[in-house]
């Protein structure tokens, strides 16, 4: 059972009789789709979206049961990789501020000016794609 609070600002969020915020089904499905693409753990993803892990785990379990009942499997989609980044002050040997980028395979690049960003992005996209036959 859901109820609406009287405050105009609060009336946008539906709550149950215990005061818990209800997430609309469409939003839950959107979050679950994003989770499947993310490659993140359930606990980490729940933390990122601001939902208690137990609630999120219930959503995942319900989706699995619904798909099993319908005989559907998830669509094959490209994985979205989440990256945790921390930025500190880094300078090269000339004292120029740089942004180091360390790749999982051990490769490293440093960006020292904004004009290098498109080149760095192109390099990262190229490294992500499988090698084409020459």
Secondary structure by P-SEA (a helix, b strand, c coil): ccccccccccccccccccbbbbbcaaaaaaaaaaaaaccccaaaaaaaacccaaaaaaaaaaaaaaaaaaccccccccbbbbbbbbbccccccccbbbbbbbccccbbbbbccccaaaaaaaaaaaaacccccc
